[in-house]
């Protein structure tokens, strides 16, 4: 006998990839404040492989994480 769960059904792999292309953290653990805190995101660097963002604690402004958003299309530097 097979039992199926109506709340969990397998979805195509494309569905999973589209759903989780990019995450934005809204709350992270701050070692200074010793608790999860709301975070602010700021652009730190523009790299050839993408843009590097830094997450800052909203209370003490300590760096609590970072992420790199990969560019879909490579960019070219134009010298004038």
VOTIVO-6092 format. One line per field, with one value per atom (N, C-alpha, C, O, CB): residue number from 1; z, x, y; residue in three letters; chain; atom name. Coordinates in nm, 3 decimals. Glycine has a CB too. Layout:
! residues N
resi [NUM;...] $
c3 [Z;...] $
c1 [X;...] $
c2 [Y;...] $
resn [Ala;...] $
chain [A;...] $
name [CA;...] $
! end
This chain:
! residues 80
resi [1;1;1;1;1;2;2;2;2;2;3;3;3;3;3;4;4;4;4;4;5;5;5;5;5;6;6;6;6;6;7;7;7;7;7;8;8;8;8;8;9;9;9;9;9;10;10;10;10;10;11;11;11;11;11;12;12;12;12;12;13;13;13;13;13;14;14;14;14;14;15;15;15;15;15;16;16;16;16;16;17;17;17;17;17;18;18;18;18;18;19;19;19;19;19;20;20;20;20;20;21;21;21;21;21;22;22;22;22;22;23;23;23;23;23;24;24;24;24;24;25;25;25;25;25;26;26;26;26;26;27;27;27;27;27;28;28;28;28;28;29;29;29;29;29;30;30;30;30;30;31;31;31;31;31;32;32;32;32;32;33;33;33;33;33;34;34;34;34;34;35;35;35;35;35;36;36;36;36;36;37;37;37;37;37;38;38;38;38;38;39;39;39;39;39;40;40;40;40;40;41;41;41;41;41;42;42;42;42;42;43;43;43;43;43;44;44;44;44;44;45;45;45;45;45;46;46;46;46;46;47;47;47;47;47;48;48;48;48;48;49;49;49;49;49;50;50;50;50;50;51;51;51;51;51;52;52;52;52;52;53;53;53;53;53;54;54;54;54;54;55;55;55;55;55;56;56;56;56;56;57;57;57;57;57;58;58;58;58;58;59;59;59;59;59;60;60;60;60;60;61;61;61;61;61;62;62;62;62;62;63;63;63;63;63;64;64;64;64;64;65;65;65;65;65;66;66;66;66;66;67;67;67;67;67;68;68;68;68;68;69;69;69;69;69;70;70;70;70;70;71;71;71;71;71;72;72;72;72;72;73;73;73;73;73;74;74;74;74;74;75;75;75;75;75;76;76;76;76;76;77;77;77;77;77;78;78;78;78;78;79;79;79;79;79;80;80;80;80;80] $
c3 [0.000;0.000;0.000;0.074;0.122;-0.081;-0.095;-0.038;-0.068;-0.243;0.045;0.104;0.038;0.032;0.260;-0.012;-0.073;0.014;0.074;-0.217;0.020;0.098;0.003;-0.090;0.171;0.022;-0.071;-0.062;-0.152;-0.045;0.046;0.064;0.003;-0.011;0.210;-0.032;-0.091;-0.221;-0.221;0.007;-0.329;-0.460;-0.532;-0.524;-0.544;-0.603;-0.679;-0.791;-0.860;-0.735;-0.808;-0.915;-1.013;-0.974;-0.859;-1.136;-1.231;-1.181;-1.109;-1.369;-1.219;-1.171;-1.216;-1.146;-1.219;-1.332;-1.377;-1.279;-1.256;-1.519;-1.220;-1.124;-1.003;-0.954;-1.082;-0.954;-0.838;-0.870;-0.788;-0.792;-0.986;-1.023;-1.037;-0.992;-1.153;-1.098;-1.115;-0.981;-0.963;-1.207;-0.888;-0.760;-0.674;-0.593;-0.686;-0.690;-0.599;-0.672;-0.637;-0.522;-0.773;-0.845;-0.758;-0.763;-0.969;-0.679;-0.600;-0.465;-0.458;-0.677;-0.360;-0.226;-0.179;-0.213;-0.129;-0.100;-0.034;0.115;0.158;-0.090;0.192;0.337;0.397;0.361;0.403;0.488;0.560;0.705;0.771;0.550;0.755;0.895;0.904;0.851;0.988;0.972;0.993;1.137;1.206;0.893;1.181;1.317;1.323;1.240;1.363;1.420;1.440;1.560;1.670;1.462;1.543;1.656;1.761;1.878;1.605;1.720;1.818;1.904;2.026;1.745;1.841;1.912;1.975;2.060;1.817;1.933;1.986;1.966;2.053;2.134;1.849;1.816;1.667;1.602;1.902;1.613;1.475;1.465;1.549;1.423;1.363;1.348;1.204;1.113;1.391;1.181;1.042;0.980;1.049;1.037;0.851;0.783;0.671;0.614;0.729;0.639;0.525;0.424;0.462;0.565;0.297;0.192;0.116;0.078;0.095;0.095;0.017;-0.084;-0.060;0.110;-0.198;-0.303;-0.257;-0.222;-0.438;-0.257;-0.209;-0.324;-0.326;-0.120;-0.421;-0.534;-0.661;-0.657;-0.507;-0.775;-0.904;-0.962;-0.994;-1.001;-0.974;-1.019;-1.158;-1.199;-0.921;-1.232;-1.363;-1.356;-1.448;-1.428;-1.247;-1.236;-1.176;-1.173;-1.151;-1.129;-1.073;-0.974;-0.960;-1.007;-0.904;-0.806;-0.666;-0.635;-0.822;-0.581;-0.444;-0.351;-0.349;-0.402;-0.274;-0.179;-0.038;-0.012;-0.201;0.053;0.194;0.276;0.252;0.242;0.373;0.464;0.594;0.653;0.491;0.638;0.760;0.863;0.829;0.730;0.989;1.100;1.104;1.095;1.236;1.117;1.121;1.248;1.252;1.108;1.354;1.482;1.499;1.528;1.595;1.481;1.507;1.379;1.386;1.596;1.263;1.131;1.111;1.024;1.111;1.188;1.168;1.043;1.011;1.292;0.973;0.857;0.906;0.985;0.768;0.858;0.903;0.790;0.812;0.969;0.669;0.558;0.426;0.419;0.557;0.320;0.186;0.085;0.116;0.155;-0.037;-0.146;-0.277;-0.288;-0.146;-0.376;-0.511;-0.603;-0.610;-0.561;-0.673;-0.771;-0.906;-0.955;-0.770;-0.965;-1.093;-1.205;-1.209;-1.122;-1.296;-1.411;-1.512;-1.539;-1.476;-1.568;-1.673;-1.801;-1.871;-1.698;-1.831;-1.950;-1.909;-1.825;-2.045;-1.965;-1.930;-1.983;-2.090;-1.990;-1.907;-1.950;-2.010;-1.983;-1.833;-2.090;-2.151;-2.101;-2.083;-2.304;-2.080;-2.038;-2.165;-2.249;-1.941;-2.178;-2.297;-2.257;-2.167;-2.355;-2.325;-2.300;-2.401;-2.521;-2.310;-2.349;-2.436;-2.473;-2.547;-2.376] $
c1 [0.084;0.000;0.089;0.187;-0.096;0.054;0.130;0.051;-0.067;0.166;0.118;0.054;0.114;0.236;0.072;0.030;0.080;0.042;-0.065;0.024;0.130;0.107;0.056;0.128;0.238;-0.066;-0.120;-0.048;-0.061;-0.267;0.028;0.097;0.236;0.297;0.107;0.287;0.421;0.412;0.382;0.523;0.438;0.438;0.565;0.610;0.312;0.622;0.743;0.712;0.611;0.804;0.797;0.783;0.899;1.003;0.781;0.884;0.995;1.117;1.103;0.953;1.236;1.359;1.369;1.430;1.482;1.310;1.315;1.240;1.280;1.254;1.133;1.054;1.139;1.134;0.928;1.216;1.302;1.410;1.438;1.366;1.470;1.577;1.524;1.588;1.643;1.407;1.349;1.310;1.321;1.226;1.265;1.219;1.333;1.312;1.144;1.451;1.561;1.681;1.795;1.603;1.657;1.769;1.846;1.969;1.720;1.776;1.844;1.774;1.652;1.849;1.854;1.803;1.848;1.957;1.850;1.764;1.800;1.778;1.665;1.717;1.883;1.870;1.803;1.835;2.008;1.712;1.648;1.692;1.683;1.496;1.739;1.782;1.895;1.885;1.662;2.003;2.118;2.166;2.131;2.233;2.246;2.301;2.417;2.508;2.346;2.415;2.524;2.606;2.551;2.469;2.737;2.821;2.838;2.863;2.957;2.827;2.839;2.713;2.722;2.865;2.597;2.470;2.425;2.336;2.363;2.487;2.459;2.314;2.255;2.493;2.258;2.121;2.096;2.172;2.017;1.992;1.954;1.902;1.823;1.847;1.947;1.910;1.870;1.913;2.027;1.790;1.764;1.895;1.981;1.654;1.909;2.033;2.006;1.897;2.106;2.110;2.110;2.208;2.313;2.147;2.176;2.262;2.324;2.254;2.183;2.456;2.520;2.615;2.676;2.596;2.627;2.718;2.860;2.895;2.688;2.943;3.080;3.179;3.262;3.116;3.169;3.262;3.189;3.091;3.379;3.238;3.193;3.309;3.414;3.149;3.289;3.392;3.359;3.243;3.408;3.455;3.425;3.321;3.241;3.553;3.321;3.227;3.092;2.999;3.287;3.080;2.952;2.971;3.080;2.880;2.864;2.867;2.870;2.791;2.746;2.960;2.971;2.898;2.926;3.120;2.804;2.726;2.766;2.803;2.575;2.756;2.787;2.661;2.589;2.904;2.635;2.523;2.574;2.671;2.451;2.509;2.548;2.436;2.319;2.583;2.474;2.379;2.313;2.381;2.449;2.182;2.109;2.136;2.112;1.961;2.184;2.206;2.349;2.371;2.169;2.447;2.586;2.669;2.786;2.652;2.609;2.673;2.791;2.876;2.718;2.800;2.904;2.872;2.756;2.917;2.976;2.956;2.916;2.988;3.085;2.802;2.753;2.743;2.699;2.617;2.782;2.779;2.799;2.803;2.648;2.811;2.826;2.772;2.751;2.974;2.752;2.710;2.758;2.780;2.555;2.773;2.810;2.694;2.651;2.943;2.644;2.538;2.607;2.666;2.432;2.599;2.664;2.591;2.468;2.669;2.667;2.609;2.559;2.627;2.712;2.443;2.391;2.471;2.500;2.241;2.507;2.585;2.718;2.719;2.508;2.829;2.956;2.957;2.903;3.077;3.016;3.022;3.158;3.255;2.993;3.164;3.289;3.326;3.240;3.278;3.454;3.504;3.538;3.615;3.628;3.481;3.504;3.600;3.571;3.369;3.713;3.810;3.785;3.773;3.956;3.779;3.748;3.863;3.847;3.649] $
c2 [-0.118;0.000;0.124;0.131;0.000;0.219;0.342;0.459;0.476;0.368;0.538;0.656;0.779;0.793;0.661;0.867;0.990;1.108;1.111;1.008;1.202;1.323;1.431;1.469;1.370;1.481;1.582;1.717;1.799;1.602;1.741;1.868;1.869;1.975;1.902;1.752;1.744;1.666;1.547;1.677;1.732;1.667;1.706;1.820;1.705;1.611;1.639;1.736;1.723;1.509;1.833;1.931;1.910;1.855;2.078;1.953;1.942;2.019;2.117;1.995;1.973;2.037;2.182;2.263;1.959;2.217;2.357;2.447;2.561;2.370;2.395;2.472;2.507;2.619;2.394;2.411;2.435;2.538;2.625;2.304;2.527;2.621;2.762;2.857;2.577;2.779;2.913;2.974;3.095;2.905;2.893;2.944;2.996;3.086;2.837;2.941;2.973;3.031;3.001;2.850;3.112;3.172;3.269;3.272;3.242;3.348;3.450;3.468;3.479;3.584;3.472;3.495;3.633;3.679;3.385;3.697;3.822;3.802;3.779;3.944;3.810;3.792;3.915;4.028;3.767;3.893;4.004;4.006;4.110;3.993;3.892;3.882;3.779;3.669;3.842;3.817;3.728;3.742;3.838;3.761;3.644;3.648;3.746;3.740;3.507;3.836;3.932;3.887;3.872;4.077;3.864;3.822;3.933;3.903;3.779;4.059;4.169;4.181;4.195;4.302;4.175;4.189;4.057;4.056;4.240;3.946;3.812;3.769;3.705;3.808;3.804;3.764;3.787;3.859;3.843;3.726;3.756;3.900;3.944;3.655;3.971;4.112;4.140;4.068;4.204;4.243;4.286;4.335;4.390;4.398;4.314;4.352;4.450;4.455;4.229;4.528;4.618;4.560;4.508;4.766;4.570;4.517;4.634;4.727;4.422;4.628;4.734;4.672;4.568;4.832;4.738;4.694;4.721;4.834;4.765;4.617;4.630;4.641;4.731;4.511;4.549;4.547;4.506;4.432;4.451;4.555;4.506;4.427;4.482;4.625;4.296;4.204;4.151;4.160;4.088;4.096;4.039;3.926;3.909;3.986;3.850;3.738;3.779;3.698;3.629;3.903;3.948;4.061;4.116;3.833;4.094;4.202;4.142;4.052;4.297;4.191;4.142;4.238;4.358;4.127;4.182;4.260;4.221;4.107;4.240;4.316;4.292;4.318;4.415;4.383;4.231;4.248;4.310;4.261;4.112;4.417;4.488;4.481;4.490;4.635;4.464;4.466;4.604;4.706;4.433;4.607;4.735;4.814;4.935;4.710;4.747;4.815;4.863;4.981;4.724;4.773;4.811;4.828;4.865;4.708;4.802;4.814;4.720;4.745;4.956;4.612;4.511;4.430;4.407;4.418;4.386;4.300;4.162;4.100;4.294;4.113;3.982;3.880;3.767;3.998;3.918;3.824;3.895;4.017;3.747;3.815;3.869;3.769;3.652;3.905;3.817;3.730;3.789;3.910;3.709;3.702;3.746;3.713;3.598;3.679;3.814;3.794;3.783;3.878;3.911;3.664;3.638;3.711;3.713;3.486;3.770;3.840;3.738;3.639;3.935;3.761;3.673;3.692;3.595;3.702;3.816;3.846;3.909;3.999;3.939;3.865;3.929;4.074;4.102;3.848;4.162;4.302;4.332;4.261;4.397;4.436;4.478;4.616;4.702;4.476;4.636;4.768;4.844;4.797;4.756;4.963;5.045;5.158;5.237;5.102;5.164;5.270;5.383;5.359;5.217;5.504;5.616;5.700;5.798;5.699] $
resn [Unk;Unk;Unk;Unk;Unk;Unk;Unk;Unk;Unk;Unk;Unk;Unk;Unk;Unk;Unk;Unk;Unk;Unk;Unk;Unk;Unk;Unk;Unk;Unk;Unk;Unk;Unk;Unk;Unk;Unk;Unk;Unk;Unk;Unk;Unk;Unk;Unk;Unk;Unk;Unk;Unk;Unk;Unk;Unk;Unk;Unk;Unk;Unk;Unk;Unk;Unk;Unk;Unk;Unk;Unk;Unk;Unk;Unk;Unk;Unk;Unk;Unk;Unk;Unk;Unk;Unk;Unk;Unk;Unk;Unk;Unk;Unk;Unk;Unk;Unk;Unk;Unk;Unk;Unk;Unk;Unk;Unk;Unk;Unk;Unk;Unk;Unk;Unk;Unk;Unk;Unk;Unk;Unk;Unk;Unk;Unk;Unk;Unk;Unk;Unk;Unk;Unk;Unk;Unk;Unk;Unk;Unk;Unk;Unk;Unk;Unk;Unk;Unk;Unk;Unk;Unk;Unk;Unk;Unk;Unk;Unk;Unk;Unk;Unk;Unk;Unk;Unk;Unk;Unk;Unk;Unk;Unk;Unk;Unk;Unk;Unk;Unk;Unk;Unk;Unk;Unk;Unk;Unk;Unk;Unk;Unk;Unk;Unk;Unk;Unk;Unk;Unk;Unk;Unk;Unk;Unk;Unk;Unk;Unk;Unk;Unk;Unk;Unk;Unk;Unk;Unk;Unk;Unk;Unk;Unk;Unk;Unk;Unk;Unk;Unk;Unk;Unk;Unk;Unk;Unk;Unk;Unk;Unk;Unk;Unk;Unk;Unk;Unk;Unk;Unk;Unk;Unk;Unk;Unk;Unk;Unk;Unk;Unk;Unk;Unk;Unk;Unk;Unk;Unk;Unk;Unk;Unk;Unk;Unk;Unk;Unk;Unk;Unk;Unk;Unk;Unk;Unk;Unk;Unk;Unk;Unk;Unk;Unk;Unk;Unk;Unk;Unk;Unk;Unk;Unk;Unk;Unk;Unk;Unk;Unk;Unk;Unk;Unk;Unk;Unk;Unk;Unk;Unk;Unk;Unk;Unk;Unk;Unk;Unk;Unk;Unk;Unk;Unk;Unk;Unk;Unk;Unk;Unk;Unk;Unk;Unk;Unk;Unk;Unk;Unk;Unk;Unk;Unk;Unk;Unk;Unk;Unk;Unk;Unk;Unk;Unk;Unk;Unk;Unk;Unk;Unk;Unk;Unk;Unk;Unk;Unk;Unk;Unk;Unk;Unk;Unk;Unk;Unk;Unk;Unk;Unk;Unk;Unk;Unk;Unk;Unk;Unk;Unk;Unk;Unk;Unk;Unk;Unk;Unk;Unk;Unk;Unk;Unk;Unk;Unk;Unk;Unk;Unk;Unk;Unk;Unk;Unk;Unk;Unk;Unk;Unk;Unk;Unk;Unk;Unk;Unk;Unk;Unk;Unk;Unk;Unk;Unk;Unk;Unk;Unk;Unk;Unk;Unk;Unk;Unk;Unk;Unk;Unk;Unk;Unk;Unk;Unk;Unk;Unk;Unk;Unk;Unk;Unk;Unk;Unk;Unk;Unk;Unk;Unk;Unk;Unk;Unk;Unk;Unk;Unk;Unk;Unk;Unk;Unk;Unk;Unk;Unk;Unk;Unk;Unk;Unk;Unk;Unk;Unk;Unk;Unk;Unk;Unk;Unk;Unk;Unk;Unk;Unk;Unk;Unk;Unk;Unk;Unk;Unk;Unk] $
chain [A;A;A;A;A;A;A;A;A;A;A;A;A;A;A;A;A;A;A;A;A;A;A;A;A;A;A;A;A;A;A;A;A;A;A;A;A;A;A;A;A;A;A;A;A;A;A;A;A;A;A;A;A;A;A;A;A;A;A;A;A;A;A;A;A;A;A;A;A;A;A;A;A;A;A;A;A;A;A;A;A;A;A;A;A;A;A;A;A;A;A;A;A;A;A;A;A;A;A;A;A;A;A;A;A;A;A;A;A;A;A;A;A;A;A;A;A;A;A;A;A;A;A;A;A;A;A;A;A;A;A;A;A;A;A;A;A;A;A;A;A;A;A;A;A;A;A;A;A;A;A;A;A;A;A;A;A;A;A;A;A;A;A;A;A;A;A;A;A;A;A;A;A;A;A;A;A;A;A;A;A;A;A;A;A;A;A;A;A;A;A;A;A;A;A;A;A;A;A;A;A;A;A;A;A;A;A;A;A;A;A;A;A;A;A;A;A;A;A;A;A;A;A;A;A;A;A;A;A;A;A;A;A;A;A;A;A;A;A;A;A;A;A;A;A;A;A;A;A;A;A;A;A;A;A;A;A;A;A;A;A;A;A;A;A;A;A;A;A;A;A;A;A;A;A;A;A;A;A;A;A;A;A;A;A;A;A;A;A;A;A;A;A;A;A;A;A;A;A;A;A;A;A;A;A;A;A;A;A;A;A;A;A;A;A;A;A;A;A;A;A;A;A;A;A;A;A;A;A;A;A;A;A;A;A;A;A;A;A;A;A;A;A;A;A;A;A;A;A;A;A;A;A;A;A;A;A;A;A;A;A;A;A;A;A;A;A;A;A;A;A;A;A;A;A;A;A;A;A;A;A;A;A;A;A;A;A;A;A;A;A;A;A;A;A;A;A;A;A;A] $
name [N;CA;C;O;CB;N;CA;C;O;CB;N;CA;C;O;CB;N;CA;C;O;CB;N;CA;C;O;CB;N;CA;C;O;CB;N;CA;C;O;CB;N;CA;C;O;CB;N;CA;C;O;CB;N;CA;C;O;CB;N;CA;C;O;CB;N;CA;C;O;CB;N;CA;C;O;CB;N;CA;C;O;CB;N;CA;C;O;CB;N;CA;C;O;CB;N;CA;C;O;CB;N;CA;C;O;CB;N;CA;C;O;CB;N;CA;C;O;CB;N;CA;C;O;CB;N;CA;C;O;CB;N;CA;C;O;CB;N;CA;C;O;CB;N;CA;C;O;CB;N;CA;C;O;CB;N;CA;C;O;CB;N;CA;C;O;CB;N;CA;C;O;CB;N;CA;C;O;CB;N;CA;C;O;CB;N;CA;C;O;CB;N;CA;C;O;CB;N;CA;C;O;CB;N;CA;C;O;CB;N;CA;C;O;CB;N;CA;C;O;CB;N;CA;C;O;CB;N;CA;C;O;CB;N;CA;C;O;CB;N;CA;C;O;CB;N;CA;C;O;CB;N;CA;C;O;CB;N;CA;C;O;CB;N;CA;C;O;CB;N;CA;C;O;CB;N;CA;C;O;CB;N;CA;C;O;CB;N;CA;C;O;CB;N;CA;C;O;CB;N;CA;C;O;CB;N;CA;C;O;CB;N;CA;C;O;CB;N;CA;C;O;CB;N;CA;C;O;CB;N;CA;C;O;CB;N;CA;C;O;CB;N;CA;C;O;CB;N;CA;C;O;CB;N;CA;C;O;CB;N;CA;C;O;CB;N;CA;C;O;CB;N;CA;C;O;CB;N;CA;C;O;CB;N;CA;C;O;CB;N;CA;C;O;CB;N;CA;C;O;CB;N;CA;C;O;CB;N;CA;C;O;CB;N;CA;C;O;CB;N;CA;C;O;CB;N;CA;C;O;CB;N;CA;C;O;CB;N;CA;C;O;CB;N;CA;C;O;CB;N;CA;C;O;CB;N;CA;C;O;CB;N;CA;C;O;CB;N;CA;C;O;CB;N;CA;C;O;CB] $
! end
